[in-house]
Amino acid sequence: LVGGLPVSEQNALIKQTVETHLFIYKDGRRLPIVMIPPMVEFVADLFYERTQQAILWKPRGGGGSLAAAVLIWLMMVYRQRSFLDMAGSGEQAKRVYEYVSQFWYCVPSLADALLDGDPLLSETRLKSGVTLSCVPASEKAARGKHVAGFVADESCQEDVRVGKVLQAAVQGALSEPNFTIVLLSTFHVPFGFFQENWDQAEERGYRRYRWNVNACMMPCQVGLEQATTGDPPA
């Protein structure tokens, strides 16, 4: 994933690398990762540092947390960048952690070569010293050790206190050289931290990204091929 290539080639390499080598397990099934075009643009722009700050408005279940996990994993492996993933709740923080934790075992022997111990929610550490922490938003986490990579997942929250914590964490990342900052969320409420950063994205240095459920859907070819006259009653 070297630099110096045309943007179209860089994007194609990101898509090929992720879809060839990474996958997830869900409900006992191994699922391939399919990167839709806006997801490729989002991950590639940040990975190749065409932008350092991104804000993503994504649909519920539309792969926003998965895109963040892919970005974090690529940046840890290829850019040696530590990350803090902070979410509105512990359950939301756990989602990114579970994705990234699975990625280490997608490539044979990679976990043994890179990981310094088991990947933990509180901290996944590489032998190089690079770390990932996935935590719910709290003042203690925001005031902790500053790292260059910060992701605010489901950052559109009604609780104004969460917004203040996330903003403090953003400031911590901004103080680091070569930072990467990502805010992403479904737009739950039309006010607060996420809304302010979305509306003032250009002034605050963010590049906007957005996709909706239509971008995530694919034609059901199997259903069309096997449809029968008995399907409507069923």
Residue frames as qw, qx, qy, qz and C-alpha x, y, z in Angstrom:
[[0.000, 0.887, 0.462, 0.000, 0.00, 0.00, 0.00],
 [0.507, -0.154, 0.051, 0.847, 2.72, 2.43, -1.05],
 [0.138, 0.807, 0.207, -0.535, 2.23, 6.11, -1.73],
 [0.097, -0.487, 0.505, 0.706, 2.94, 7.98, -4.94],
 [0.204, 0.261, 0.874, 0.356, 0.26, 6.19, -6.97],
 [0.250, -0.282, -0.331, -0.865, -2.74, 7.79, -8.67],
 [0.458, -0.136, 0.462, -0.747, -5.78, 8.13, -6.40],
 [0.847, 0.108, -0.181, -0.487, -7.78, 5.57, -8.38],
 [0.687, 0.250, -0.668, 0.137, -4.99, 2.97, -7.97],
 [0.005, 0.257, -0.694, 0.672, -4.63, 3.69, -4.26],
 [0.651, -0.058, 0.241, -0.718, -8.38, 3.26, -3.75],
 [0.860, 0.185, -0.387, -0.278, -8.36, 0.02, -5.74],
 [0.460, 0.300, -0.755, 0.358, -5.48, -1.33, -3.62],
 [0.298, -0.195, 0.577, -0.735, -7.32, -0.56, -0.39],
 [0.805, 0.068, 0.023, -0.589, -10.45, -2.32, -1.65],
 [0.786, 0.282, -0.547, -0.058, -8.47, -5.33, -2.92],
 [0.223, 0.333, -0.762, 0.509, -6.42, -5.66, 0.29],
 [0.444, -0.127, 0.509, -0.727, -9.45, -5.54, 2.57],
 [0.840, 0.144, -0.009, -0.522, -11.75, -7.76, 0.53],
 [0.716, 0.354, -0.602, 0.006, -9.01, -10.33, -0.14],
 [0.404, 0.240, -0.740, 0.482, -7.54, -10.67, 3.34],
 [0.174, -0.072, 0.582, -0.791, -10.15, -9.59, 5.89],
 [0.477, -0.351, -0.674, -0.441, -13.48, -11.09, 6.92],
 [0.337, -0.320, 0.485, -0.740, -15.74, -11.20, 9.95],
 [0.242, -0.215, -0.946, 0.016, -17.65, -13.89, 11.83],
 [0.385, -0.096, 0.194, -0.897, -21.27, -13.10, 12.65],
 [0.813, -0.018, 0.215, -0.541, -23.88, -15.50, 14.03],
 [0.770, -0.166, 0.612, 0.073, -21.53, -18.40, 13.39],
 [0.742, 0.584, 0.278, 0.175, -21.01, -17.53, 9.74],
 [0.475, -0.325, 0.263, 0.775, -17.88, -16.25, 8.02],
 [0.366, 0.856, 0.349, -0.104, -18.86, -13.15, 6.07],
 [0.582, 0.243, 0.176, 0.756, -16.76, -11.41, 3.41],
 [0.093, -0.670, -0.181, 0.714, -16.25, -7.67, 3.68],
 [0.425, 0.591, 0.495, 0.475, -17.69, -5.75, 0.74],
 [0.234, -0.457, -0.097, 0.853, -16.44, -2.17, 0.49],
 [0.353, 0.807, 0.468, 0.066, -18.96, 0.06, -1.25],
 [0.500, 0.557, 0.066, 0.660, -17.46, 3.02, -3.20],
 [0.180, -0.857, 0.078, -0.477, -18.09, 5.72, -0.54],
 [0.819, -0.557, 0.124, 0.061, -16.56, 3.44, 2.11],
 [0.818, 0.170, 0.096, 0.541, -13.46, 2.95, -0.05],
 [0.235, 0.740, 0.013, 0.630, -13.13, 6.71, -0.48],
 [0.524, -0.802, 0.058, -0.281, -13.55, 7.31, 3.26],
 [0.877, -0.387, 0.164, 0.231, -10.91, 4.74, 4.30],
 [0.746, 0.304, 0.143, 0.575, -8.45, 5.51, 1.50],
 [0.097, 0.859, 0.007, 0.502, -8.55, 9.29, 1.98],
 [0.559, -0.783, 0.215, -0.170, -7.60, 8.87, 5.64],
 [0.919, -0.184, 0.214, 0.277, -5.11, 6.04, 5.14],
 [0.657, 0.364, 0.165, 0.639, -3.20, 7.89, 2.41],
 [0.315, -0.544, -0.236, 0.741, -3.52, 11.10, 4.44],
 [0.144, 0.446, 0.452, 0.759, -5.37, 12.99, 1.76],
 [0.370, -0.695, -0.055, -0.614, -7.26, 14.29, 4.77],
 [0.247, 0.187, -0.777, 0.549, -6.55, 14.11, 8.50],
 [0.281, 0.163, 0.598, -0.732, -10.05, 14.85, 9.78],
 [0.270, -0.165, -0.755, -0.574, -13.22, 13.16, 8.58],
 [0.426, 0.091, 0.551, -0.711, -16.85, 13.22, 9.66],
 [0.176, -0.051, -0.893, -0.412, -19.13, 10.43, 8.46],
 [0.597, 0.074, 0.289, -0.745, -22.93, 10.45, 8.43],
 [0.201, 0.122, -0.937, -0.260, -23.90, 6.82, 7.95],
 [0.695, -0.272, -0.282, -0.604, -27.15, 4.82, 8.15],
 [0.663, -0.393, 0.539, -0.341, -27.97, 2.44, 10.98],
 [0.846, 0.001, 0.531, 0.045, -26.33, -0.90, 10.20],
 [0.622, 0.780, -0.020, -0.062, -24.63, 0.63, 7.17],
 [0.882, 0.161, -0.084, 0.434, -21.06, -0.41, 7.98],
 [0.031, 0.917, -0.181, 0.355, -19.80, 2.78, 9.60],
 [0.629, -0.653, 0.415, -0.077, -18.24, 1.01, 12.59],
 [0.914, 0.099, 0.306, 0.249, -16.84, -1.64, 10.26],
 [0.517, 0.758, -0.016, 0.398, -15.25, 1.06, 8.09],
 [0.248, -0.871, 0.330, -0.267, -13.71, 2.63, 11.21],
 [0.837, -0.372, 0.399, 0.042, -12.38, -0.77, 12.31],
 [0.831, 0.407, 0.176, 0.336, -10.83, -1.39, 8.88],
 [0.236, 0.876, -0.159, 0.390, -9.18, 2.04, 8.98],
 [0.524, -0.747, 0.373, -0.168, -7.84, 1.49, 12.50],
 [0.917, -0.119, 0.345, 0.161, -6.40, -1.92, 11.61],
 [0.700, 0.586, 0.083, 0.398, -4.72, -0.63, 8.45],
 [0.029, 0.899, -0.222, 0.376, -3.27, 2.38, 10.28],
 [0.698, -0.608, 0.372, -0.069, -1.94, 0.24, 13.14],
 [0.906, 0.037, 0.337, 0.255, -0.30, -2.26, 10.79],
 [0.653, 0.501, 0.217, 0.525, 1.01, 0.00, 8.03],
 [0.094, 0.819, -0.041, 0.565, 1.29, 3.45, 9.66],
 [0.537, -0.093, -0.610, 0.576, 2.22, 2.35, 13.20],
 [0.188, -0.405, 0.060, -0.893, -0.43, 4.69, 14.59],
 [0.085, -0.225, -0.857, 0.455, -2.09, 4.19, 17.96],
 [0.295, -0.409, -0.441, -0.742, -5.83, 4.78, 18.29],
 [0.162, 0.171, 0.700, -0.674, -8.44, 5.62, 20.88],
 [0.265, -0.348, -0.685, -0.582, -11.93, 4.55, 19.84],
 [0.092, 0.152, 0.595, -0.784, -14.49, 6.31, 22.03],
 [0.214, -0.375, -0.738, -0.519, -18.21, 5.62, 21.73],
 [0.415, -0.469, -0.007, -0.780, -21.41, 6.83, 23.31],
 [0.835, -0.380, 0.196, -0.347, -21.74, 3.56, 25.24],
 [0.423, -0.468, 0.773, 0.068, -19.70, 0.51, 26.18],
 [0.747, 0.303, 0.591, -0.032, -21.70, -1.68, 23.80],
 [0.541, 0.839, 0.002, -0.054, -20.92, 0.63, 20.88],
 [0.062, -0.797, 0.598, 0.058, -17.21, 0.70, 21.77],
 [0.656, -0.193, 0.730, -0.012, -17.20, -3.10, 21.91],
 [0.775, 0.563, 0.260, -0.118, -18.39, -3.32, 18.30],
 [0.405, 0.834, -0.374, 0.016, -15.22, -1.77, 16.83],
 [0.342, -0.578, 0.732, -0.117, -13.05, -3.78, 19.22],
 [0.793, 0.069, 0.595, -0.115, -14.64, -7.05, 18.09],
 [0.714, 0.699, 0.008, -0.040, -14.10, -6.24, 14.42],
 [0.196, 0.819, -0.530, 0.098, -10.44, -5.30, 14.86],
 [0.546, -0.426, 0.703, -0.163, -9.80, -8.28, 17.14],
 [0.870, 0.274, 0.403, -0.069, -11.02, -10.63, 14.41],
 [0.544, 0.813, -0.206, -0.042, -8.80, -9.01, 11.77],
 [0.197, -0.710, 0.675, -0.016, -5.60, -10.09, 13.55],
 [0.580, -0.125, 0.804, -0.037, -6.53, -13.72, 12.92],
 [0.725, 0.609, 0.124, -0.296, -7.62, -13.35, 9.28],
 [0.523, 0.701, -0.484, 0.034, -4.02, -13.53, 8.04],
 [0.942, -0.181, -0.241, 0.146, -2.15, -16.69, 9.16],
 [0.728, -0.117, -0.237, 0.633, 0.56, -16.07, 11.78],
 [0.118, 0.675, 0.039, 0.727, -0.13, -12.31, 11.85],
 [0.589, -0.754, -0.077, -0.281, -1.34, -12.29, 15.46],
 [0.875, -0.330, -0.018, 0.353, 1.76, -14.15, 16.66],
 [0.604, 0.306, 0.063, 0.733, 4.02, -11.82, 14.72],
 [0.060, 0.568, 0.062, 0.819, 2.48, -8.51, 15.78],
 [0.559, -0.694, -0.200, -0.407, 0.41, -8.81, 18.96],
 [0.182, 0.344, -0.702, 0.597, 1.92, -8.35, 22.40],
 [0.208, 0.135, 0.796, -0.553, -0.56, -10.52, 24.29],
 [0.168, 0.533, 0.820, 0.120, -4.26, -11.05, 23.68],
 [0.024, -0.377, -0.230, -0.897, -6.29, -8.18, 22.18],
 [0.167, -0.467, -0.721, 0.483, -8.27, -6.60, 25.02],
 [0.045, 0.849, 0.470, 0.236, -11.06, -4.06, 25.06],
 [0.363, -0.885, -0.030, 0.291, -9.11, -1.80, 27.40],
 [0.025, 0.804, -0.486, -0.342, -5.93, -2.08, 25.32],
 [0.935, 0.275, 0.158, 0.158, -4.69, -4.07, 22.36],
 [0.210, -0.843, 0.401, 0.289, -0.91, -3.71, 22.19],
 [0.845, 0.498, -0.170, 0.092, 1.45, -4.53, 19.36],
 [0.837, -0.238, -0.021, 0.493, 5.07, -5.56, 19.90],
 [0.421, 0.460, 0.089, 0.777, 6.02, -2.26, 18.28],
 [0.151, -0.237, -0.438, 0.854, 4.28, -0.35, 21.10],
 [0.298, -0.173, -0.364, -0.865, 1.28, 0.70, 19.00],
 [0.104, 0.216, 0.845, -0.478, -2.00, 0.46, 20.96],
 [0.331, -0.355, -0.496, -0.720, -5.76, 0.48, 20.51],
 [0.052, 0.197, 0.754, -0.625, -8.22, 1.24, 23.31],
 [0.278, -0.398, -0.600, -0.636, -11.98, 1.00, 22.79],
 [0.158, -0.252, -0.678, 0.672, -13.87, 2.74, 25.58],
 [0.026, -0.812, -0.570, -0.127, -17.16, 4.47, 26.34],
 [0.173, 0.682, -0.036, 0.710, -17.01, 8.26, 26.51],
 [0.617, -0.695, -0.305, 0.207, -15.79, 9.41, 29.92],
 [0.025, -0.972, 0.213, -0.099, -13.77, 12.30, 31.31],
 [0.672, -0.529, 0.491, 0.166, -11.14, 9.86, 32.61],
 [0.773, 0.245, 0.466, 0.353, -10.60, 8.38, 29.13],
 [0.369, 0.882, 0.141, 0.257, -10.52, 11.82, 27.49],
 [0.202, -0.924, 0.311, -0.094, -7.89, 13.03, 29.95],
 [0.894, -0.247, 0.319, 0.194, -5.78, 9.89, 29.63],
 [0.476, -0.329, 0.521, 0.628, -2.76, 9.30, 27.44],
 [0.485, 0.702, -0.031, -0.520, -3.09, 11.20, 24.17],
 [0.609, -0.002, 0.685, 0.400, -2.61, 9.23, 20.96],
 [0.006, 0.283, -0.407, -0.868, -2.48, 10.44, 17.37],
 [0.259, -0.193, -0.769, -0.552, -5.52, 8.46, 16.20],
 [0.255, 0.174, 0.622, -0.720, -9.01, 9.18, 17.53],
 [0.248, -0.266, -0.746, -0.558, -12.38, 7.76, 16.45],
 [0.344, 0.079, 0.495, -0.794, -15.66, 8.97, 17.95],
 [0.161, -0.175, -0.898, -0.370, -18.21, 6.26, 17.13],
 [0.257, -0.683, -0.664, -0.163, -21.95, 7.00, 17.39],
 [0.328, -0.103, -0.270, 0.900, -20.98, 10.51, 18.38],
 [0.292, -0.370, -0.258, -0.843, -24.45, 11.97, 17.80],
 [0.362, -0.328, -0.808, 0.330, -25.79, 11.77, 21.35],
 [0.247, -0.804, -0.363, -0.400, -28.54, 13.67, 23.14],
 [0.656, -0.663, -0.166, 0.319, -26.48, 13.91, 26.35],
 [0.244, 0.936, -0.163, 0.193, -24.47, 17.15, 26.15],
 [0.554, -0.693, 0.459, 0.046, -21.93, 15.73, 28.61],
 [0.848, 0.099, 0.439, 0.278, -20.92, 13.09, 26.07],
 [0.508, 0.803, 0.116, 0.291, -20.33, 15.82, 23.51],
 [0.174, -0.928, 0.306, -0.118, -18.04, 17.70, 25.88],
 [0.748, -0.394, 0.514, 0.147, -16.03, 14.54, 26.58],
 [0.783, 0.394, 0.371, 0.306, -15.67, 13.79, 22.87],
 [0.282, 0.928, -0.041, 0.239, -14.56, 17.36, 22.16],
 [0.437, -0.790, 0.430, 0.008, -11.91, 17.09, 24.89],
 [0.814, -0.092, 0.521, 0.238, -10.64, 13.86, 23.30],
 [0.612, 0.714, 0.204, 0.270, -10.50, 15.57, 19.89],
 [0.025, -0.960, 0.247, -0.130, -8.35, 18.32, 21.37],
 [0.676, -0.519, 0.509, 0.121, -6.02, 15.69, 22.80],
 [0.798, 0.261, 0.443, 0.314, -5.53, 14.11, 19.35],
 [0.371, 0.900, 0.078, 0.213, -5.03, 17.53, 17.75],
 [0.322, -0.878, 0.351, 0.037, -2.08, 18.09, 20.06],
 [0.766, -0.212, 0.543, 0.271, -0.26, 15.11, 18.53],
 [0.114, 0.537, -0.543, -0.635, 1.81, 15.29, 15.32],
 [0.276, 0.120, -0.835, -0.462, 0.38, 13.48, 12.27],
 [0.407, 0.116, 0.689, -0.589, -3.03, 13.03, 13.86],
 [0.241, -0.195, -0.780, -0.543, -6.05, 11.21, 12.42],
 [0.272, 0.161, 0.569, -0.759, -9.50, 12.20, 13.70],
 [0.243, -0.219, -0.784, -0.528, -12.78, 10.54, 12.70],
 [0.392, 0.123, 0.509, -0.757, -16.28, 11.41, 13.87],
 [0.297, -0.070, -0.790, -0.532, -19.03, 9.06, 12.72],
 [0.280, 0.189, 0.718, -0.609, -22.61, 8.44, 13.58],
 [0.001, -0.581, -0.740, -0.338, -26.14, 7.84, 12.51],
 [0.039, -0.296, 0.069, -0.952, -27.80, 11.26, 12.81],
 [0.254, -0.425, -0.845, 0.200, -29.99, 10.45, 15.84],
 [0.127, -0.818, -0.418, 0.374, -30.68, 13.98, 17.09],
 [0.447, 0.730, 0.213, 0.471, -30.52, 17.29, 15.16],
 [0.147, -0.927, 0.194, -0.286, -28.37, 19.09, 17.74],
 [0.795, -0.550, 0.233, 0.108, -25.21, 18.69, 19.77],
 [0.452, -0.571, 0.544, 0.416, -21.62, 17.62, 19.12],
 [0.529, 0.152, 0.718, 0.426, -22.11, 15.75, 15.85],
 [0.302, 0.833, 0.454, 0.093, -24.54, 18.28, 14.36],
 [0.124, -0.940, 0.122, 0.295, -22.23, 21.19, 15.17],
 [0.415, -0.452, 0.632, 0.473, -19.21, 19.49, 13.61],
 [0.496, 0.397, 0.705, 0.315, -21.21, 18.42, 10.55],
 [0.207, 0.925, 0.319, -0.001, -22.60, 21.90, 9.95],
 [0.062, -0.950, 0.280, 0.126, -19.21, 23.56, 10.55],
 [0.937, -0.022, 0.231, 0.261, -17.08, 20.80, 9.02],
 [0.610, 0.628, 0.013, 0.483, -15.16, 23.02, 6.61],
 [0.123, -0.877, 0.221, -0.410, -14.34, 25.64, 9.25],
 [0.693, -0.585, 0.396, -0.142, -13.16, 22.95, 11.69],
 [0.015, 0.595, -0.772, -0.221, -11.03, 21.08, 9.18],
 [0.595, 0.057, 0.790, -0.137, -13.29, 18.05, 8.57],
 [0.264, 0.151, -0.675, -0.673, -14.05, 16.47, 5.23],
 [0.689, 0.061, 0.361, -0.625, -17.65, 15.26, 5.01],
 [0.168, 0.096, -0.933, -0.304, -18.54, 11.70, 4.00],
 [0.589, 0.104, 0.410, -0.689, -22.03, 10.28, 3.72],
 [0.288, 0.018, -0.845, -0.449, -23.82, 7.21, 2.47],
 [0.638, -0.095, 0.266, -0.716, -27.32, 5.84, 2.99],
 [0.701, -0.035, 0.689, -0.179, -29.00, 2.45, 2.99],
 [0.767, 0.604, 0.057, -0.211, -29.42, 2.49, -0.80],
 [0.299, 0.748, -0.593, -0.008, -25.64, 2.42, -1.23],
 [0.331, -0.390, 0.830, -0.222, -25.47, -0.72, 0.94],
 [0.795, 0.204, 0.450, -0.352, -28.01, -2.82, -0.93],
 [0.008, -0.313, 0.815, 0.488, -27.38, -5.38, -3.67],
 [0.713, 0.080, -0.307, -0.626, -29.89, -7.09, -5.98],
 [0.640, -0.204, 0.699, -0.245, -31.08, -10.46, -4.65],
 [0.400, 0.385, -0.675, -0.485, -30.15, -12.53, -7.70],
 [0.028, -0.006, -0.994, 0.102, -30.92, -15.84, -6.00],
 [0.334, 0.406, 0.615, -0.588, -34.42, -14.71, -5.14],
 [0.475, 0.535, -0.183, -0.675, -35.12, -13.52, -8.68],
 [0.300, 0.320, -0.845, -0.305, -33.83, -16.76, -10.19],
 [0.146, -0.101, -0.973, 0.147, -35.79, -19.02, -7.84],
 [0.382, 0.117, 0.291, -0.869, -39.03, -17.05, -7.48],
 [0.017, -0.254, -0.941, -0.223, -42.22, -19.08, -7.88],
 [0.328, -0.480, -0.394, -0.712, -45.91, -18.32, -8.06],
 [0.652, -0.537, -0.533, 0.053, -46.21, -19.53, -4.47],
 [0.459, 0.056, -0.330, 0.823, -43.88, -16.85, -3.07],
 [0.192, -0.443, -0.027, -0.875, -46.43, -14.01, -2.61],
 [0.733, -0.514, -0.282, -0.344, -48.72, -16.07, -0.33],
 [0.795, -0.170, -0.384, 0.437, -45.68, -17.30, 1.62]]
